[in-house]
Amino acid sequence: MTAALQVHQFPCLSDNYGFLLHDPASGETVCIDTPDAAEYLAQATRMGWTITQVWNTHWHRDHAGGNLAIKAATGCTISAPAGDAGKIEGVDRQVSQGDTLRIGAYTADVIDVGGHTLGHVAYHLPEASIAFVGDSVFALGCGRMFEGTAEQFWASIERIKALPPETLLYCAHEYTESNARFALHADPQNAALAAYADDVAQARKEGRATVPTVLKRELASNPFLRADEPDLQSHWGIAGDAIATFAALRDAKNTF
């Protein structure tokens, strides 16, 4: 690769992050989701980039609501998960687990991370060690299980866990401070988590983003990724059952 991919991250709506993925070699720019069309177009102009593609992770309006406005302004092509495509406007290509997309010379692997919505996907670019995971996994958390089952969502979590540990995970919301409070409740003896929570508190005090996060740190600290760990299972009284532990954690987080 002659030039590294660039990720421009910016806040939009109330707590979303927007991402523009840019390849200097080809000049291509991908919108990862489209929560706020006007902000995405303004940020692309500010960066001097031309939007050529949209990659949607799932159908929710704070992820796909700006598709048509961005397409009208730029003529971009829109790729979206096949399982959610019926609820997403302007889709040119439907993608599923095992498919690939390209930005310049870089390949993005499509990963099924259904659970938050049935068709939710993530985009992993192995050559750049980055993944855009939408609302499937957050720093110290995971998305609400609106449409899927615990079995489906845990299988999705396992696919994320299998990525190289140095992978940067670009999550779609700034939820980490509240996630940390639940994580400390869920896994109170975890020293790595306690240190992470301290870092998060300091970052937010200084107005810094906690996204992206590194998968390696999530594997050690995020209770939703640790549902197969015996110590966490024992704490929740569900020894030997990762799916039941994950379901119990998700239910508890919903009312925490």
DOBAVO-810863 format. One record per residue (C-alpha): residue number from 1; residue in one letter; x, y, z. Coordinates in Angstrom, 2 decimals, always signed. Example, Ala and Ser with C-alpha at 12.3 -4.5 7.8 and 13.67 -1.06 7.14 Angstrom:
2
  seza  papa     east    north       up
     1     A   +12.30    -4.50    +7.80
     2     S   +13.67    -1.06    +7.14
***
This chain:
256
  seza  papa     east    north       up
     1     M    +0.00    +0.00    +0.00
     2     T    +1.44    +3.37    -1.00
     3     A    -0.71    +5.51    +1.29
     4     A    -2.48    +4.67    +4.50
     5     L    -6.23    +4.96    +4.79
     6     Q    -7.44    +7.95    +6.78
     7     V   -10.42    +7.94    +9.14
     8     H   -12.00   +11.30    +9.90
     9     Q   -14.20   +10.99   +13.00
    10     F   -16.61   +13.70   +14.13
    11     P   -19.58   +14.00   +16.51
    12     C   -23.08   +14.30   +15.11
    13     L   -26.66   +14.15   +16.36
    14     S   -26.76   +13.82   +20.15
    15     D   -24.19   +11.08   +20.77
    16     N   -23.33    +9.53   +17.39
    17     Y   -19.95    +9.55   +15.74
    18     G   -19.67   +10.05   +12.02
    19     F   -16.84    +8.44   +10.06
    20     L   -15.40    +9.31    +6.67
    21     L   -12.95    +6.70    +5.38
    22     H   -10.56    +8.16    +2.81
    23     D    -8.01    +6.56    +0.50
    24     P    -5.45    +9.16    -0.61
    25     A    -4.18    +6.97    -3.47
    26     S    -7.52    +6.61    -5.26
    27     G    -9.23    +9.71    -3.89
    28     E   -12.21    +7.61    -2.79
    29     T   -14.15    +8.50    +0.35
    30     V   -16.67    +6.25    +2.09
    31     C   -19.34    +7.39    +4.53
    32     I   -19.66    +4.80    +7.26
    33     D   -23.39    +5.17    +7.97
    34     T   -25.24    +8.45    +7.40
    35     P   -26.79    +9.72   +10.63
    36     D   -26.67   +13.39    +9.55
    37     A   -26.37   +14.12    +5.83
    38     A   -25.66   +17.83    +6.20
    39     E   -22.84   +17.22    +8.68
    40     Y   -21.28   +14.50    +6.55
    41     L   -21.32   +16.71    +3.46
    42     A   -19.89   +19.64    +5.42
    43     Q   -17.12   +17.49    +6.91
    44     A   -16.20   +16.07    +3.50
    45     T   -15.98   +19.60    +2.09
    46     R   -13.84   +20.69    +5.02
    47     M   -11.47   +17.79    +4.42
    48     G   -11.40   +18.41    +0.66
    49     W   -12.70   +14.90    +0.00
    50     T   -15.27   +13.68    -2.53
    51     I   -17.78   +11.13    -1.21
    52     T   -17.95    +8.11    -3.53
    53     Q   -19.60    +5.41    -1.39
    54     V   -21.81    +4.79    +1.65
    55     W   -21.47    +1.62    +3.72
    56     N   -24.43    +1.18    +6.06
    57     T   -24.14    -1.08    +9.10
    58     H   -27.89    -1.38    +9.84
    59     W   -31.26    +0.21    +9.13
    60     H   -31.84    +2.52   +12.10
    61     R   -32.40    +6.13   +11.09
    62     D   -29.41    +7.38   +13.05
    63     H   -27.30    +5.17   +10.77
    64     A   -29.04    +5.28    +7.40
    65     G   -31.27    +8.33    +7.53
    66     G   -29.00   +10.51    +5.41
    67     N   -28.55    +8.10    +2.50
    68     L   -30.73    +9.78    -0.09
    69     A   -29.53   +13.32    +0.61
    70     I   -25.88   +12.29    +0.35
    71     K   -26.56   +10.26    -2.79
    72     A   -28.39   +13.21    -4.38
    73     A   -25.49   +15.54    -3.59
    74     T   -22.65   +13.24    -4.64
    75     G   -23.93   +10.42    -6.87
    76     C   -22.31    +7.91    -4.51
    77     T   -23.12    +4.20    -4.44
    78     I   -24.71    +2.72    -1.33
    79     S   -23.95    -0.72    +0.10
    80     A   -26.08    -2.04    +2.94
    81     P   -26.74    -5.32    +4.77
    82     A   -29.03    -7.65    +2.87
    83     G   -30.92    -8.51    +6.04
    84     D   -31.86    -4.88    +6.65
    85     A   -31.92    -3.59    +3.06
    86     G   -35.70    -3.51    +2.82
    87     K   -35.72    -0.78    +5.48
    88     I   -32.85    +1.27    +4.00
    89     E   -33.27    +3.88    +1.26
    90     G   -31.14    +4.16    -1.87
    91     V   -29.37    +0.79    -1.69
    92     D   -27.34    -0.18    -4.76
    93     R   -25.70    -3.31    -3.41
    94     Q   -26.79    -5.70    -0.68
    95     V   -23.99    -7.40    +1.27
    96     S   -23.82   -10.32    +3.69
    97     Q   -21.29   -12.35    +5.68
    98     G   -18.33   -13.25    +3.47
    99     D   -18.84   -10.50    +0.90
   100     T   -16.20    -7.84    +0.33
   101     L   -16.20    -4.17    -0.57
   102     R   -13.31    -2.07    -1.82
   103     I   -11.97    +1.41    -1.30
   104     G    -9.07    +1.90    -3.66
   105     A    -6.71    -1.04    -3.23
   106     Y    -8.09    -1.91    +0.22
   107     T   -10.60    -4.70    +0.87
   108     A   -13.31    -4.59    +3.51
   109     D   -14.66    -7.91    +4.73
   110     V   -18.37    -7.92    +5.59
   111     I   -19.08    -9.58    +8.94
   112     D   -22.52   -10.67   +10.16
   113     V   -23.03    -9.06   +13.56
   114     G   -26.80    -9.44   +13.78
   115     G   -28.55    -9.10   +17.12
   116     H   -29.10    -5.37   +17.57
   117     T   -30.95    -5.65   +14.26
   118     L   -31.34    -8.90   +12.37
   119     G   -29.15    -7.85    +9.46
   120     H   -26.52    -5.72   +11.18
   121     V   -23.06    -6.02    +9.60
   122     A   -19.58    -4.74   +10.42
   123     Y   -16.84    -3.82    +7.96
   124     H   -13.33    -5.07    +8.71
   125     L   -10.35    -3.78    +6.73
   126     P    -7.58    -6.19    +7.74
   127     E    -4.79    -4.37    +5.90
   128     A    -5.57    -1.23    +7.92
   129     S    -6.35    -3.07   +11.21
   130     I    -9.68    -1.28   +11.58
   131     A   -13.31    -2.36   +11.83
   132     F   -16.49    -0.30   +11.76
   133     V   -18.88    -2.11   +14.08
   134     G   -21.91    +0.20   +14.23
   135     D   -24.06    -0.60   +17.27
   136     S   -23.01    -4.25   +17.64
   137     V   -20.18    -3.61   +20.09
   138     F   -19.36    -0.46   +22.02
   139     A   -16.39    +0.40   +24.16
   140     L   -17.19    -1.56   +27.35
   141     G   -20.62    -2.49   +26.03
   142     C   -22.80    -3.82   +23.23
   143     G   -25.96    -2.72   +21.49
   144     R   -29.45    -3.43   +22.74
   145     M   -30.88    -6.69   +21.46
   146     F   -33.84    -5.14   +19.63
   147     E   -34.48    -7.81   +17.00
   148     G   -32.17   -10.77   +17.45
   149     T   -31.79   -13.58   +19.96
   150     A   -29.09   -14.10   +22.54
   151     E   -27.77   -17.04   +20.50
   152     Q   -27.51   -14.88   +17.38
   153     F   -25.95   -11.94   +19.19
   154     W   -23.39   -14.09   +21.00
   155     A   -22.37   -15.69   +17.69
   156     S   -21.87   -12.16   +16.37
   157     I   -19.78   -11.23   +19.40
   158     E   -17.62   -14.30   +18.78
   159     R   -16.96   -13.17   +15.22
   160     I   -15.76    -9.81   +16.52
   161     K   -13.67   -11.49   +19.23
   162     A   -11.93   -13.52   +16.51
   163     L   -10.51   -10.43   +14.79
   164     P    -6.82    -9.65   +15.38
   165     P    -6.50    -8.20   +18.89
   166     E    -4.81    -5.02   +17.66
   167     T    -7.87    -4.12   +15.56
   168     L    -9.25    -0.64   +16.16
   169     L   -13.02    -0.83   +16.64
   170     Y   -14.91    +2.24   +15.47
   171     C   -18.15    +2.18   +17.47
   172     A   -20.98    +4.49   +16.50
   173     H   -21.82    +6.15   +19.82
   174     E   -20.15    +7.82   +22.80
   175     Y   -21.65    +5.56   +25.46
   176     T   -18.46    +4.51   +27.20
   177     E   -18.82    +6.36   +30.50
   178     S   -22.24    +4.86   +31.21
   179     N   -21.08    +1.49   +29.90
   180     A   -18.17    +1.60   +32.34
   181     R   -20.51    +2.05   +35.29
   182     F   -22.43    -1.10   +34.36
   183     A   -19.26    -3.03   +33.54
   184     L   -17.85    -2.33   +37.02
   185     H   -21.11    -3.59   +38.51
   186     A   -21.07    -6.68   +36.29
   187     D   -17.41    -7.60   +36.76
   188     P   -16.24    -5.92   +39.99
   189     Q   -13.01    -7.89   +40.49
   190     N   -11.55    -7.08   +37.06
   191     A    -8.41    -4.98   +37.54
   192     A    -8.02    -4.30   +33.81
   193     L   -11.57    -2.98   +33.73
   194     A   -11.00    -0.73   +36.74
   195     A    -7.97    +0.84   +35.04
   196     Y    -9.91    +1.26   +31.80
   197     A   -12.82    +2.91   +33.62
   198     D   -10.41    +5.40   +35.20
   199     D    -9.01    +6.25   +31.77
   200     V   -12.51    +6.72   +30.39
   201     A   -13.50    +9.05   +33.22
   202     Q   -10.41   +11.18   +32.64
   203     A   -10.95   +11.28   +28.88
   204     R   -14.53   +12.43   +29.22
   205     K   -13.58   +14.99   +31.86
   206     E   -11.19   +16.45   +29.30
   207     G   -13.79   +16.25   +26.51
   208     R   -11.90   +13.55   +24.58
   209     A   -13.56   +10.76   +22.61
   210     T   -13.28    +7.19   +23.88
   211     V   -13.77    +5.82   +20.34
   212     P   -12.09    +4.06   +18.63
   213     T   -11.20    +1.35   +21.09
   214     V    -8.71    -1.50   +20.71
   215     L   -10.16    -5.00   +20.60
   216     K    -7.41    -6.32   +22.90
   217     R    -8.56    -4.00   +25.67
   218     E   -12.20    -4.92   +25.16
   219     L   -11.36    -8.62   +25.38
   220     A    -9.89    -8.03   +28.82
   221     S   -12.49    -5.59   +30.11
   222     N   -15.83    -5.63   +28.28
   223     P   -18.21    -7.95   +30.15
   224     F   -20.24    -8.68   +27.01
   225     L   -17.14   -10.04   +25.30
   226     R   -16.22   -12.01   +28.44
   227     A   -19.46   -13.99   +28.78
   228     D   -17.49   -17.16   +28.06
   229     E   -15.01   -16.50   +30.90
   230     P   -15.48   -18.80   +33.92
   231     D   -14.88   -16.05   +36.48
   232     L   -17.60   -13.82   +35.03
   233     Q   -19.97   -16.76   +34.61
   234     S   -19.45   -17.70   +38.25
   235     H   -20.13   -14.13   +39.38
   236     W   -23.45   -14.27   +37.54
   237     G   -24.24   -17.81   +38.71
   238     I   -24.37   -19.32   +35.22
   239     A   -21.31   -21.55   +35.05
   240     G   -20.46   -23.03   +31.67
   241     D   -23.07   -21.19   +29.60
   242     A   -21.82   -18.22   +27.59
   243     I   -25.14   -17.55   +25.88
   244     A   -27.11   -17.50   +29.13
   245     T   -24.47   -15.27   +30.73
   246     F   -24.58   -12.89   +27.77
   247     A   -28.39   -12.79   +27.92
   248     A   -28.31   -12.09   +31.67
   249     L   -25.80    -9.28   +31.18
   250     R   -27.87    -7.72   +28.39
   251     D   -31.09    -7.93   +30.43
   252     A   -29.36    -6.39   +33.43
   253     K   -27.91    -3.56   +31.38
   254     N   -31.36    -2.72   +30.01
   255     T   -32.59    -1.79   +33.49
   256     F   -29.34    -0.65   +35.14
***
